[in-house]
């Protein structure tokens, strides 16, 4: 039974909206607008939105809050590095000199926003817009 959900969005906190506006707008190139309620609204590729709200006593999450799927992780990491982004290194993770973990799929590299929130760029082996193969056409069975 449906409860009538017509839209959904996520949100996260930062201690300072101006720094978040610069980082998400200028460094990452996302569309950033001021929300009528006060926080920032990030428009993500594909049309999803995320609200960024101020919280002066913000404590960064210890997990990845946003993942950005890219076509070429090496190009994305190089461009972000050129824009001043430093990539995280995690103990026990096999990461290359650029900070990319290539252990399986997806390839992923983590970095933080100015508030310390963990973000990632990742590259899947299969294109994100590839439609699942029709089971009948492939001779397989639907799962």
Beta strands, then each sheet from edge to edge (+ up, - down):
strand 1: 10-14
strand 2: 31-34
strand 3: 40-43
strand 4: 49-54
strand 5: 64-69
strand 6: 107-112
strand 7: 118-123
sheet 1: 1+ 4+ 3- 2+
sheet 2: 5+ 7+ 6-
end
